Amino acid sequence: MFARASTLEASPGQVEEGIVKLEHETFDALQHIDGFSGIIGCVDRASGRTLILTLWETEDAMRASEEQANQLRRDAAGSMGAGAEPSVERYEVVLQELRTPVHA
C-alpha cells in the first residue's frame, strides 16, 4: 500500500467548510479512481493546518492518480482558504493497524 500526504495551511475560519468538502465531494471523487483504498483527514482547528492522507493499493495506482489528485487538492485548498500551495509527499505504508474501540 502507498500513501500521498497533502498538507494545507488553511484559514481557521474556513476549516469546517473544508471538512464538509472533504467528506462529500473529495471522498466521492476519490472512490471512482482505480486503486484508491482510503482517506484520513487530520486538522488543527486553531491553526487551520490540515493533513490529508490518501491510501492507494499500489505505487502505480498512486502515480496514475496524480493529475486528478492535483485538481482535488487545489479545490480543497481553495475551499479552506489556504494561502500557499499545499505540500505533497509520497510514502510506502509499512504498518497499518486500526483498532476497533471496545464499548462497555
VEXKE-452342 format. One line per 3 residues: number of its first residue (from 1); their letters; for each residue x, y, z of N, C-alpha, C. Coordinates in Angstrom, 3 decimals. Example, Ala and Ser with C-alpha at 12.3 -4.5 7.8 and 13.67 -1.06 7.14 Angstrom:
# residues 2
1 = AS = 13.190:-5.690:7.800:12.300:-4.500:7.800:13.200:-3.300:7.800 | 12.850:-2.250:7.080:13.670:-1.060:7.140:12.900:0.030:7.870 .
# end
This chain:
# residues 104
1 = MFA = 0.853:-1.172:0.000:0.000:0.000:0.000:0.902:1.238:0.000 | 0.382:2.302:-0.592:1.118:3.564:-0.675:0.225:4.708:-0.226 | 0.855:5.802:0.174:0.108:6.949:0.695:0.646:8.247:0.104 .
4 = RAS = -0.287:9.163:-0.150:0.070:10.521:-0.558:-0.399:11.439:0.565 | 0.533:12.211:1.114:0.229:13.132:2.211:0.240:14.559:1.670 | -0.888:15.245:1.827:-1.005:16.639:1.396:-1.217:17.493:2.639 .
7 = TLE = -0.398:18.525:2.790:-0.513:19.415:3.937:-0.946:20.795:3.463 | -2.009:21.315:4.081:-2.560:22.622:3.739:-2.460:23.547:4.946 | -2.145:24.778:4.682:-2.186:25.815:5.717:-3.476:26.588:5.489 .
10 = ASP = -4.560:26.094:6.052:-5.891:26.641:5.808:-6.197:27.803:6.741 | -7.228:28.537:6.394:-7.731:29.601:7.248:-8.580:28.954:8.336 | -8.283:29.197:9.626:-9.072:28.566:10.693:-10.574:28.804:10.550 .
13 = GQV = -10.963:29.955:10.026:-12.372:30.267:9.852:-13.057:29.485:8.742 | -12.271:28.793:7.902:-12.840:28.040:6.779:-12.628:26.537:6.909 | -12.119:26.112:8.055:-11.844:24.689:8.248:-13.115:23.850:8.139 .
16 = EEG = -14.185:24.281:8.770:-15.424:23.494:8.738:-15.930:23.303:7.312 | -15.895:24.368:6.518:-16.314:24.275:5.118:-15.445:23.258:4.371 | -14.142:23.280:4.653:-13.230:22.339:4.010:-13.490:20.901:4.415 .
19 = IVK = -13.828:20.683:5.682:-14.126:19.333:6.157:-15.355:18.779:5.437 | -16.376:19.603:5.290:-17.588:19.168:4.581:-17.242:18.797:3.140 | -16.407:19.610:2.489:-15.999:19.324:1.103:-15.227:17.999:1.038 .
22 = LEH = -14.324:17.782:2.000:-13.577:16.526:2.032:-14.497:15.329:2.198 | -15.443:15.444:3.123:-16.338:14.326:3.418:-17.238:13.969:2.248 | -17.626:14.944:1.484:-18.593:14.689:0.424:-17.952:14.701:-0.955 .
25 = ETF = -17.538:15.837:-1.433:-17.043:15.947:-2.809:-15.720:15.215:-3.035 | -14.735:15.469:-2.182:-13.410:14.871:-2.396:-13.471:13.352:-2.263 | -14.071:12.868:-1.179:-14.171:11.424:-0.967:-14.954:10.760:-2.090 .
28 = DAL = -16.059:11.366:-2.510:-16.851:10.803:-3.603:-16.027:10.685:-4.884 | -15.258:11.718:-5.194:-14.431:11.699:-6.406:-13.335:10.634:-6.310 | -12.710:10.532:-5.155:-11.629:9.559:-4.978:-12.109:8.125:-5.145 .
31 = QHI = -13.324:7.842:-4.729:-13.851:6.476:-4.807:-13.938:5.959:-6.242 | -13.924:6.865:-7.209:-14.025:6.471:-8.617:-12.661:6.348:-9.297 | -11.587:6.515:-8.532:-10.235:6.406:-9.092:-9.702:5.003:-8.802 .
34 = DGF = -9.233:4.322:-9.837:-8.701:2.966:-9.683:-7.567:2.942:-8.658 | -7.636:1.982:-7.765:-6.570:1.772:-6.794:-6.719:2.556:-5.496 | -7.739:3.408:-5.393:-7.960:4.174:-4.160:-8.387:3.225:-3.049 .
37 = SGI = -7.768:3.367:-1.863:-8.073:2.480:-0.737:-8.644:3.189:0.473 | -8.451:4.503:0.598:-8.982:5.192:1.764:-8.420:6.583:1.920 | -8.998:7.312:2.869:-8.562:8.685:3.143:-8.622:8.925:4.651 .
40 = IGC = -7.654:9.673:5.134:-7.628:10.112:6.530:-7.393:11.614:6.500 | -8.247:12.350:7.188:-8.092:13.799:7.274:-7.823:14.192:8.712 | -6.810:15.008:8.928:-6.453:15.487:10.261:-6.375:17.008:10.214 .
43 = VDR = -6.884:17.663:11.269:-6.881:19.122:11.260:-6.577:19.659:12.653 | -5.823:20.738:12.685:-5.642:21.535:13.898:-6.577:22.724:13.713 | -7.721:22.698:14.359:-8.745:23.719:14.140:-8.260:25.123:14.529 .
46 = ASG = -7.381:25.207:15.504:-6.902:26.523:15.945:-6.010:27.190:14.903 | -5.124:26.414:14.281:-4.192:26.991:13.312:-4.683:26.849:11.869 | -5.554:25.876:11.636:-6.006:25.600:10.274:-5.128:24.601:9.540 .
49 = RTL = -4.024:24.193:10.135:-3.127:23.235:9.480:-3.871:21.909:9.285 | -3.851:21.423:8.054:-4.625:20.242:7.683:-3.741:19.243:6.959 | -3.871:17.979:7.341:-3.150:16.892:6.692:-4.179:15.949:6.096 .
52 = ILT = -4.056:15.676:4.813:-4.942:14.736:4.127:-4.064:13.604:3.608 | -4.364:12.408:4.063:-3.599:11.237:3.680:-4.508:10.337:2.844 | -4.136:10.113:1.579:-4.897:9.185:0.746:-4.088:7.903:0.605 .
55 = LWE = -4.792:6.783:0.623:-4.159:5.466:0.575:-4.459:4.799:-0.758 | -3.430:4.118:-1.300:-3.512:3.526:-2.638:-3.020:2.090:-2.608 | -3.678:1.229:-3.388:-3.338:-0.190:-3.428:-1.906:-0.432:-3.885 .
58 = TED = -1.453:0.327:-4.895:-0.109:0.149:-5.447:0.516:1.517:-5.725 | 1.814:1.515:-5.885:2.510:2.751:-6.242:2.066:3.223:-7.627 | 1.863:2.273:-8.550:1.400:2.643:-9.891:0.042:3.334:-9.842 .
61 = AMR = -0.874:2.828:-9.015:-2.200:3.451:-8.883:-2.067:4.865:-8.324 | -1.200:5.030:-7.333:-0.991:6.359:-6.751:-0.435:7.310:-7.814 | 0.560:6.869:-8.548:1.173:7.715:-9.584:0.181:8.030:-10.706 .
64 = ASE = -0.648:7.054:-11.076:-1.617:7.265:-12.154:-2.697:8.279:-11.760 | -2.904:8.465:-10.466:-3.951:9.376:-9.988:-3.452:10.804:-9.778 | -2.193:11.077:-10.080:-1.588:12.381:-9.771:-2.374:13.563:-10.336 .
67 = EQA = -2.753:13.497:-11.594:-3.445:14.637:-12.212:-4.786:14.914:-11.525 | -5.556:13.858:-11.296:-6.837:14.027:-10.611:-6.625:14.516:-9.179 | -5.623:13.968:-8.514:-5.327:14.370:-7.133:-4.912:15.833:-7.060 .
70 = NQL = -4.141:16.299:-8.029:-3.737:17.703:-8.052:-4.953:18.625:-8.098 | -5.942:18.273:-8.921:-7.147:19.092:-9.024:-7.957:19.037:-7.727 | -8.121:17.861:-7.167:-8.864:17.726:-5.911:-8.174:18.499:-4.789 .
73 = RRD = -6.858:18.458:-4.772:-6.083:19.177:-3.750:-6.267:20.685:-3.900 | -6.209:21.179:-5.135:-6.423:22.614:-5.374:-7.824:23.033:-4.935 | -8.819:22.206:-5.238:-10.194:22.501:-4.823:-10.315:22.540:-3.305 .
76 = AAG = -9.727:21.569:-2.638:-9.779:21.521:-1.172:-9.080:22.736:-0.569 | -7.921:23.079:-1.115:-7.173:24.236:-0.613:-7.984:25.512:-0.778 | -8.651:25.648:-1.914:-9.477:26.831:-2.158:-10.627:26.933:-1.187 .
79 = SMG = -11.289:25.805:-0.912:-12.446:25.827:-0.016:-12.033:26.086:1.430 | -10.753:25.833:1.746:-10.278:26.030:3.111:-9.518:27.344:3.273 | -9.467:28.142:2.224:-8.783:29.428:2.313:-7.281:29.311:2.491 .
82 = AGA = -6.688:28.245:1.948:-5.233:28.056:2.055:-4.522:29.120:1.220 | -3.577:29.811:1.833:-2.858:30.870:1.137:-1.751:30.364:0.246 | -1.083:29.308:0.666:0.057:28.780:-0.084:-0.328:27.471:-0.770 .
85 = EPS = 0.464:27.097:-1.738:0.282:25.819:-2.431:0.490:24.687:-1.416 | -0.400:23.707:-1.387:-0.227:22.577:-0.461:1.058:21.818:-0.757 | 1.674:21.293:0.286:2.840:20.435:0.073:2.356:18.999:-0.102 .
88 = VER = 3.119:18.219:-0.861:2.729:16.840:-1.154:3.946:15.940:-0.969 | 3.727:14.836:-0.285:4.776:13.832:-0.111:4.171:12.463:-0.352 | 4.997:11.532:-0.766:4.536:10.184:-1.068:5.335:9.173:-0.238 .
91 = YEV = 4.630:8.138:0.227:5.245:7.150:1.116:4.766:5.751:0.776 | 5.561:4.778:1.164:5.106:3.396:1.195:4.576:3.148:2.603 | 3.424:2.543:2.704:2.842:2.225:4.009:3.477:0.915:4.476 .
94 = VLQ = 4.137:0.960:5.626:4.798:-0.238:6.143:4.089:-0.806:7.378 | 3.130:-0.058:7.917:2.344:-0.532:9.052:0.955:0.079:8.977 | -0.039:-0.762:9.097:-1.417:-0.275:9.111:-2.195:-1.133:10.088 .
97 = ELR = -2.529:-0.578:11.198:-3.323:-1.264:12.213:-4.404:-0.320:12.681 | -5.637:-0.736:12.595:-6.748:0.036:13.107:-7.405:-0.763:14.213 | -7.606:-0.114:15.311:-8.187:-0.797:16.462:-9.648:-0.396:16.584 .
100 = TPV = -10.492:-1.385:16.734:-11.910:-1.126:16.935:-12.146:-0.887:18.417 | -12.757:0.257:18.768:-12.989:0.531:20.183:-13.923:-0.500:20.818 | -13.645:-0.817:22.046:-14.482:-1.735:22.812:-15.420:-0.892:23.652 .
103 = HA = -16.715:-1.123:23.514:-17.709:-0.375:24.278:-18.130:-1.183:25.501 | -18.154:-0.538:26.623:-18.525:-1.227:27.875:-20.019:-1.421:27.975 .
# end
